[in-house]
Every structure is written in C-alpha cells, then in structure tokens.
Amino acid sequence: MKNEERRMKNCHNRTNSLLNTKSYSFALRIVQMTKYLREMKQEFILSKQILRSGTSIGASIRESEFAQSNADFINKLSISLKEANETDYWLNLLKDSDYIDSNAFNSMEIDCGELIALLVSSIKTAQNNQMNHEVT
C-alpha cells in the first residue's frame, strides 16, 4: 500500500483538517527518517528521541478532537506545540552532528515550521474563542 493510500485510509471518516493531515504526513516522514538513521547510520539514541517527539505531535492533535472543554483543547494543542519545538531541536542536533544532510534537514525543518505556525494560529484562535465566550 502506498503512503498516499495509507493516509487516505487513516483519514477516512475523520476531520480532514490541514493540521491533522500535515501532522500525520510529518509523522510518517519521521518514521522513515528513523528507519534510515537506525539502518544506515547505526544511530539509536537521537533517533529514538525524534521518533517520540515527532510522532507525538499528531497524537496530541488527534487527542484534541475529543477534548472535554475548550481549555482541554487548548492544552492538547499546546502539548503538540511543545513536541514540535522539541522535534525542531532534535532535527538541528541531527544535522549539526552530521547524521542527516542539509537537504534532509531543510525539508523536515520546513514541515516542522509549518506545523508550529499552524499550532500557534490554532491555539490563538481557540484562546480568542474562549475569551469571547467568557465575556458574553
């Protein structure tokens, strides 16, 4: 099964938000990079860290779909934002320690940066909505 087919199957009957789609695609890329690091570079410590943080982004976004309140929703997205920031740290460390080249880094860094921007925007929107509900 091709990656695109897997993504579509995974998204079946789900909210197809840009945040969900991008975080899932990013997690798949993280898994592939981890396989490369382990098989080709024999690197197991940093790859474990980036696998955990890079896949956790989407997992927390997924959890936010069933948040019990707006505050819980904001909390779940804030956890995703922290994980995305941590993932960015590991990407930089992998590049600076020569485990990944600049091309791989730049591609992953752009995707991670997009996720961070989407998460910041989503959190701000949810916070504004929460404040507007409290005022009325």
C-alpha positions as a Markdown table, in Angstrom:
| # | Residue | x | y | z |
|---|---|---|---|---|
| 1 | Met | 0.0 | 0.0 | 0.0 |
| 2 | Lys | 1.4 | 3.4 | -1.0 |
| 3 | Asn | 1.9 | 6.2 | 1.6 |
| 4 | Glu | -0.9 | 8.3 | 0.0 |
| 5 | Glu | -3.3 | 5.3 | 0.2 |
| 6 | Arg | -2.4 | 4.8 | 3.8 |
| 7 | Arg | -3.0 | 8.4 | 4.6 |
| 8 | Met | -6.4 | 8.4 | 2.9 |
| 9 | Lys | -7.4 | 5.2 | 4.7 |
| 10 | Asn | -6.3 | 6.7 | 8.0 |
| 11 | Cys | -8.3 | 9.9 | 7.4 |
| 12 | His | -11.5 | 8.0 | 6.4 |
| 13 | Asn | -14.4 | 9.4 | 8.3 |
| 14 | Arg | -12.1 | 11.8 | 10.2 |
| 15 | Thr | -11.9 | 15.6 | 10.3 |
| 16 | Asn | -9.6 | 16.3 | 7.3 |
| 17 | Ser | -8.2 | 19.4 | 8.8 |
| 18 | Leu | -4.9 | 20.8 | 7.5 |
| 19 | Leu | -3.4 | 20.3 | 10.9 |
| 20 | Asn | -4.4 | 16.6 | 11.0 |
| 21 | Thr | -3.2 | 15.9 | 7.5 |
| 22 | Lys | 0.2 | 17.7 | 7.9 |
| 23 | Ser | 0.9 | 16.2 | 11.3 |
| 24 | Tyr | 0.2 | 12.7 | 10.1 |
| 25 | Ser | 2.4 | 13.2 | 7.0 |
| 26 | Phe | 5.1 | 14.6 | 9.1 |
| 27 | Ala | 4.9 | 11.6 | 11.5 |
| 28 | Leu | 5.3 | 9.2 | 8.5 |
| 29 | Arg | 8.4 | 11.2 | 7.4 |
| 30 | Ile | 9.8 | 11.0 | 11.0 |
| 31 | Val | 9.3 | 7.2 | 11.0 |
| 32 | Gln | 11.1 | 6.9 | 7.6 |
| 33 | Met | 14.0 | 9.1 | 8.8 |
| 34 | Thr | 14.2 | 7.0 | 12.0 |
| 35 | Lys | 14.5 | 3.8 | 9.9 |
| 36 | Tyr | 17.2 | 5.4 | 7.8 |
| 37 | Leu | 19.1 | 6.6 | 10.9 |
| 38 | Arg | 19.0 | 3.1 | 12.5 |
| 39 | Glu | 19.7 | 1.0 | 9.4 |
| 40 | Met | 22.2 | 3.2 | 7.5 |
| 41 | Lys | 23.8 | 5.3 | 10.3 |
| 42 | Gln | 23.5 | 2.9 | 13.2 |
| 43 | Glu | 22.2 | 5.7 | 15.3 |
| 44 | Phe | 19.8 | 4.7 | 18.1 |
| 45 | Ile | 19.7 | 7.4 | 20.8 |
| 46 | Leu | 18.8 | 10.6 | 18.9 |
| 47 | Ser | 16.5 | 8.6 | 16.5 |
| 48 | Lys | 14.5 | 7.4 | 19.5 |
| 49 | Gln | 14.1 | 10.9 | 20.8 |
| 50 | Ile | 12.9 | 12.4 | 17.4 |
| 51 | Leu | 10.6 | 9.4 | 16.8 |
| 52 | Arg | 8.9 | 10.0 | 20.1 |
| 53 | Ser | 8.5 | 13.8 | 19.8 |
| 54 | Gly | 7.9 | 13.8 | 16.1 |
| 55 | Thr | 5.0 | 11.3 | 16.2 |
| 56 | Ser | 3.6 | 12.8 | 19.4 |
| 57 | Ile | 2.7 | 16.0 | 17.6 |
| 58 | Gly | -0.1 | 14.3 | 15.6 |
| 59 | Ala | -1.1 | 12.1 | 18.5 |
| 60 | Ser | -1.9 | 15.1 | 20.7 |
| 61 | Ile | -3.7 | 16.8 | 17.8 |
| 62 | Arg | -5.8 | 13.6 | 17.5 |
| 63 | Glu | -6.5 | 13.7 | 21.2 |
| 64 | Ser | -7.7 | 17.3 | 20.9 |
| 65 | Glu | -10.6 | 16.1 | 18.7 |
| 66 | Phe | -12.2 | 14.7 | 21.8 |
| 67 | Ala | -11.3 | 17.4 | 24.3 |
| 68 | Gln | -13.6 | 17.7 | 27.2 |
| 69 | Ser | -13.6 | 21.5 | 27.1 |
| 70 | Asn | -12.1 | 24.4 | 25.2 |
| 71 | Ala | -9.4 | 24.6 | 27.9 |
| 72 | Asp | -8.6 | 20.9 | 27.4 |
| 73 | Phe | -8.5 | 21.5 | 23.6 |
| 74 | Ile | -6.0 | 24.4 | 24.0 |
| 75 | Asn | -3.9 | 22.2 | 26.4 |
| 76 | Lys | -3.7 | 19.3 | 23.9 |
| 77 | Leu | -2.6 | 21.7 | 21.1 |
| 78 | Ser | -0.1 | 23.3 | 23.5 |
| 79 | Ile | 1.4 | 19.9 | 24.1 |
| 80 | Ser | 1.6 | 19.4 | 20.4 |
| 81 | Leu | 3.4 | 22.7 | 20.0 |
| 82 | Lys | 5.9 | 21.8 | 22.7 |
| 83 | Glu | 6.6 | 18.4 | 20.9 |
| 84 | Ala | 7.0 | 20.2 | 17.6 |
| 85 | Asn | 9.5 | 22.6 | 19.2 |
| 86 | Glu | 11.4 | 19.6 | 20.7 |
| 87 | Thr | 11.4 | 17.9 | 17.3 |
| 88 | Asp | 12.9 | 21.0 | 15.8 |
| 89 | Tyr | 15.7 | 20.8 | 18.4 |
| 90 | Trp | 16.4 | 17.1 | 17.5 |
| 91 | Leu | 16.4 | 18.0 | 13.8 |
| 92 | Asn | 19.1 | 20.6 | 14.4 |
| 93 | Leu | 21.1 | 18.3 | 16.5 |
| 94 | Leu | 21.0 | 15.5 | 13.9 |
| 95 | Lys | 22.1 | 18.0 | 11.2 |
| 96 | Asp | 24.9 | 19.5 | 13.3 |
| 97 | Ser | 26.2 | 16.1 | 14.3 |
| 98 | Asp | 26.2 | 15.0 | 10.6 |
| 99 | Tyr | 23.6 | 12.3 | 10.9 |
| 100 | Ile | 21.4 | 14.0 | 8.3 |
| 101 | Asp | 22.5 | 16.2 | 5.4 |
| 102 | Ser | 21.3 | 19.8 | 4.8 |
| 103 | Asn | 18.8 | 18.8 | 2.2 |
| 104 | Ala | 17.0 | 16.3 | 4.5 |
| 105 | Phe | 17.2 | 18.8 | 7.3 |
| 106 | Asn | 15.8 | 21.7 | 5.3 |
| 107 | Ser | 12.9 | 19.6 | 4.1 |
| 108 | Met | 12.0 | 18.4 | 7.5 |
| 109 | Glu | 12.6 | 21.8 | 9.1 |
| 110 | Ile | 10.1 | 23.5 | 6.7 |
| 111 | Asp | 7.5 | 20.9 | 7.5 |
| 112 | Cys | 8.1 | 21.2 | 11.3 |
| 113 | Gly | 8.0 | 25.0 | 11.0 |
| 114 | Glu | 4.6 | 24.8 | 9.2 |
| 115 | Leu | 3.2 | 22.6 | 11.9 |
| 116 | Ile | 4.5 | 25.1 | 14.6 |
| 117 | Ala | 2.8 | 28.0 | 12.7 |
| 118 | Leu | -0.5 | 26.1 | 12.3 |
| 119 | Leu | -0.4 | 25.1 | 16.0 |
| 120 | Val | 0.3 | 28.7 | 17.2 |
| 121 | Ser | -2.5 | 30.0 | 15.0 |
| 122 | Ser | -5.0 | 27.3 | 16.2 |
| 123 | Ile | -4.1 | 27.9 | 19.8 |
| 124 | Lys | -4.6 | 31.7 | 19.4 |
| 125 | Thr | -7.9 | 31.2 | 17.7 |
| 126 | Ala | -9.1 | 28.8 | 20.4 |
| 127 | Gln | -8.0 | 31.2 | 23.1 |
| 128 | Asn | -9.8 | 34.1 | 21.5 |
| 129 | Asn | -13.0 | 32.0 | 21.2 |
| 130 | Gln | -12.7 | 31.1 | 24.9 |
| 131 | Met | -12.3 | 34.7 | 25.9 |
| 132 | Asn | -15.3 | 35.7 | 23.7 |
| 133 | His | -17.5 | 33.0 | 25.4 |
| 134 | Glu | -16.4 | 34.2 | 28.8 |
| 135 | Val | -17.3 | 37.8 | 28.0 |
| 136 | Thr | -20.9 | 37.0 | 26.8 |
